[in-house]
């Protein structure tokens, strides 16, 4: 168990959903003038919600991508709310959307300083080129995530499919850094 408890914050959850049907995006624009739709620039329509604060891309194929949620639950809620809004706007939707979490991005602070130079040699599956990027890129195998680790002890974890994976990955890395004497507390 690490000396300090890592402070973890989920920054963004990206979820994809499919309605298994075509959607008339022009009809959506008529029902919701507040949406963004410029088909000559991008084939998707942007449907923003204030609560939860998310942006959902909707394509005429019926596929959707929701970004900006702060939890898996919030991503699901946002997609369901968009579907409900579409129905309210007269869009006929036959089935419940199939939702899948694609990526969870989280930030964390381990509360100590990290010797990145030494960590690059010791950890394996890592890349550290300070002239190009100030952080060490660590590819964890289980759970399968990528962690950007900085000398300040702050990190960004990306690629997780479940919130639990973020917490497990950060904890594992923290334990490993302590075991290999790569983290120092003031």
Phi, psi and omega per residue, in radians:
X1 nan 2.183 -3.129
X2 -1.116 2.658 3.125
X3 -0.989 -0.949 3.141
X4 -1.705 2.595 3.067
X5 -1.527 2.275 3.114
X6 -1.210 2.426 3.076
X7 -1.696 1.962 -3.049
X8 -1.939 2.394 3.126
X9 -2.349 2.182 3.109
X10 -1.406 2.170 -3.035
X11 -1.697 -0.640 -3.042
X12 -2.750 2.337 3.040
X13 -2.086 2.188 3.111
X14 -1.861 2.159 -3.138
X15 -2.180 2.499 3.030
X16 -1.930 2.641 3.129
X17 -2.504 2.669 3.035
X18 -2.294 2.435 -3.137
X19 -1.636 -0.101 -3.100
X20 0.967 0.667 3.091
X21 -2.875 2.832 3.103
X22 -1.382 2.642 3.104
X23 -2.218 2.281 3.104
X24 -1.439 1.753 -3.070
X25 -1.156 -0.553 3.099
X26 -1.138 -0.622 3.091
X27 -1.168 -0.627 3.107
X28 -1.115 -0.758 3.138
X29 -1.053 -0.715 3.127
X30 -1.082 -0.729 -3.124
X31 -1.320 -0.498 -3.080
X32 -2.345 1.477 -3.115
X33 -1.080 -0.277 -3.139
X34 -1.337 -0.189 -3.120
X35 -1.333 2.769 3.102
X36 -1.791 2.161 3.099
X37 -2.586 1.895 3.079
X38 -2.236 1.439 -3.045
X39 -0.995 -0.418 3.129
X40 -1.285 -0.359 3.120
X41 -1.758 -0.661 -3.062
X42 -2.689 2.351 -3.039
X43 -1.269 -0.152 -3.105
X44 -1.789 2.764 3.093
X45 -1.773 2.466 3.127
X46 -1.828 2.065 3.135
X47 -1.936 1.899 -3.109
X48 -1.688 2.445 3.043
X49 -2.005 2.552 3.065
X50 -1.445 -0.680 -3.140
X51 -2.362 2.037 -0.191
X52 -1.176 2.577 -3.067
X53 -1.228 1.676 -3.092
X54 -2.447 2.894 3.003
X55 -2.208 2.248 3.129
X56 -2.058 2.155 3.055
X57 -1.484 2.339 3.095
X58 -2.142 2.257 3.128
X59 -1.914 2.720 -3.091
X60 -1.157 -0.223 3.082
X61 -1.287 -0.190 -3.078
X62 1.622 0.019 3.093
X63 -1.482 2.554 -3.120
X64 -2.354 2.610 3.038
X65 -2.320 2.135 -3.115
X66 -1.881 2.248 3.104
X67 -2.227 2.773 3.042
X68 1.738 -0.166 3.138
X69 -1.194 2.672 -3.129
X70 -1.798 0.046 3.081
X71 -2.799 2.855 3.091
X72 -1.049 -0.752 -3.118
X73 -1.065 -0.747 -3.139
X74 -1.147 -0.652 3.114
X75 -1.105 -0.780 3.109
X76 -1.074 -0.780 -3.137
X77 -1.060 -0.739 -3.125
X78 -1.105 -0.804 -3.133
X79 -1.098 -0.768 3.140
X80 -1.109 -0.650 -3.140
X81 -1.185 -0.716 3.110
X82 -1.082 -0.779 3.131
X83 -1.059 -0.750 3.123
X84 -1.076 -0.749 3.111
X85 -1.096 -0.734 3.131
X86 -1.059 -0.772 3.128
X87 -1.073 -0.766 3.123
X88 -1.041 -0.584 -3.136
X89 -1.456 0.159 3.055
X90 1.592 0.127 3.089
X91 -1.473 2.189 -3.122
X92 -1.461 2.093 3.114
X93 -2.106 2.106 -2.980
X94 -1.386 -0.875 -3.037
X95 -2.009 2.952 3.071
X96 -1.269 2.453 -3.132
X97 -1.163 2.480 3.031
X98 -1.561 2.097 -3.041
X99 -1.964 2.468 3.117
X100 -2.454 2.291 3.083
X101 -1.349 2.211 -3.096
X102 -1.728 -0.631 -3.050
X103 -2.815 2.433 3.029
X104 -2.154 2.232 3.104
X105 -1.951 2.261 -3.136
X106 -2.356 2.699 3.033
X107 -2.041 2.713 3.125
X108 -2.661 2.769 3.050
X109 -2.207 2.200 -3.098
X110 -1.542 -0.153 3.062
X111 1.357 0.321 3.100
X112 -2.643 2.969 3.122
X113 -1.593 2.572 -3.091
X114 -2.118 2.346 3.070
X115 -1.462 1.619 -3.051
X116 -1.163 -0.644 3.140
X117 -1.018 -0.885 -3.134
X118 -1.182 -0.678 -3.138
X119 -1.081 -0.667 -3.141
X120 -1.043 -0.672 3.124
X121 -1.320 -0.667 -2.982
X122 -1.429 -0.696 -2.976
X123 -1.279 -0.665 -3.024
X124 1.319 2.849 -3.094
X125 0.815 0.633 -3.133
X126 -2.338 2.782 3.140
X127 -2.362 2.309 3.127
X128 -2.474 1.904 3.084
X129 -2.275 1.493 -3.027
X130 -1.006 -0.394 3.122
X131 -1.229 -0.470 -3.095
X132 -1.747 -0.617 -3.096
X133 -2.685 2.305 -3.028
X134 -1.255 -0.168 -3.102
X135 -1.858 2.814 3.051
X136 -1.595 2.349 3.130
X137 -1.749 2.025 -3.089
X138 -2.029 2.125 -3.138
X139 -1.731 1.851 -3.139
X140 -1.481 2.455 -3.115
X141 -1.524 -0.658 -3.112
X142 -2.453 1.946 -0.095
X143 -1.167 2.688 -3.073
X144 -1.339 1.646 3.124
X145 -2.427 2.894 3.024
X146 -2.039 2.310 -3.140
X147 -2.063 2.226 3.021
X148 -1.679 2.005 -3.028
X149 -1.940 2.298 -3.107
X150 -1.976 2.735 -3.106
X151 -1.002 -0.496 -3.114
X152 -1.242 -0.156 -3.086
X153 1.589 0.008 3.083
X154 -1.529 2.691 3.136
X155 -2.618 2.834 3.021
X156 -2.192 2.266 3.138
X157 -1.965 2.255 -3.121
X158 -2.388 2.738 3.094
X159 1.714 -0.093 -3.137
X160 -1.220 2.579 3.115
X161 -1.852 -0.256 3.112
X162 -2.368 2.537 3.121
X163 -0.988 -0.686 -3.108
X164 -1.008 -0.637 3.129
X165 -1.056 -0.628 3.127
X166 -1.078 -0.873 -3.087
X167 -1.128 -0.707 3.118
X168 -1.131 -0.812 -3.103
X169 -1.083 -0.807 -3.108
X170 -1.129 -0.761 3.116
X171 -1.057 -0.829 -3.140
X172 -1.043 -0.793 -3.128
X173 -1.122 -0.744 -3.136
X174 -1.033 -0.812 3.132
X175 -1.077 -0.772 -3.138
X176 -1.094 -0.761 3.134
X177 -1.095 -0.682 3.112
X178 -1.218 -0.762 -3.119
X179 -1.056 -0.616 -3.115
X180 -1.669 0.161 3.125
X181 0.944 0.812 3.136
X182 -1.827 -0.103 3.128
X183 -2.088 2.416 -3.096
X184 -2.223 2.334 -3.138
X185 -1.824 2.417 3.121
X186 -1.287 nan nan
